[in-house]
Amino acid sequence: MEFRTRLFELRRQAGLSQEELANLLGITRQAVQKWEAGTSRPDMDNLAALADYFKVSLDYLVTGREALPPPAPTIVNNYYHDYHGHPERWHYEYKSKRTLFGLPLVHVNLGYRDHWARGIIAIGNIATGLVALGGVAVGLFTLGGVSIGLLLALGAVALGGVAIGGVALGLLAWGGIALGWLAVGGCAVGVYAAGGVVAASRVAVGGVVSAPLAIGQIADGAKTILVPLEGLSDQAVMDAHAAITEACPDAPFFVTRILKFFVWAEMS
C-alpha cells in the first residue's frame, strides 16, 4: 500500500473530506488532492501533523510499517552477599548535614557488608573519625573489634595511646596480652608491667615475673620479692611498695600507684 492510499484510507476512516483535512492542516484542498493522487508528498511538518491527528506513527504513515516497540529496559539486580554467600538483607546509613573539616559530624553506615563510616563521630562496619565505633575502628577515640586510637583504643585487638583489649598495644596497655610502656594483663611486657606472666625492663609484679625488680610467686631479677601462696603480710606489702618507689624515681606517680595497687590487691 502506497502513501497516497494510506492517507486516503485514514481520511475516509476519520470521516473527513479533502477540504476538511486541508483546513485542519492550514493548507489548500488542492495540496491534499495532489497527495492522494501521488503527484506530490507532504513535507516533514505536515507528515508530523498527519501522524499526530490520525494517531499513527511516522513510520506507518511513510512506509506502512509500524514502529518496533522500544526494547524492554535491562534491569540489573545487584545482590550483595555476606561472608556466608547469603544475599545482603539489611543496610542502614545516616549522614548528618552539618560538617566539620569537610566531614559530617555524624556518619552511621551499618550492614552485612564492609560499610565504611567516615565522620567526626563514625559508627560502621569500618569506622574512621575523631570518635570511631565499628568492627574496625580508627580515630582519636575508638571502640571496635580491631581498634586503633591515637588517644584511647578499646577492642579485641587494640592499638593506641591507651589500649584496652584482648590484645593491647600502647603506651598504656591493659589486656589479655598487653605490650606497652606500662602493661597490665594476663601476659604483660613493658618497661613497667603487672599480670600473670610478666616481663619488664624495670619493674614486674605478678605470678611469674622477670625484671630488675621482680615481685611475684616466681621471680627472676636483680632484686626479687617472692610472694608466698598465702600472700604478703602487711609489712611485706610495705616493703614491696618501698622497693617500687626506689626503682621508679623518674616514673609518673600513676605508674607507681598502679604497681603498688596491684601488690596490695592481688598479693596481700
Secondary structure, DSSP 8 states (H G I E B T S, - for coil): --HHHHHHHHHHHHT--HHHHHHHHTS-HHHHHHHHHTS----HHHHHHHHHHHT--HHHHHHS----------------B-TTS-B---EEEEE-S-EETTEESEEEEEESS--EEEEEEEEEEEEEEEEEEEEEEEEEEEEEEEEEEEEEEEEEEEEEEEEEEEEEEEEEEEEEEEEEEEEEEEEEEEEEEEEEEEEEEEEEEEEEEESSEEEEEEEESSEEEE--TT---HHHHHHHHHHHHHH-TTS-HHHHHHHHHHHHHHH-
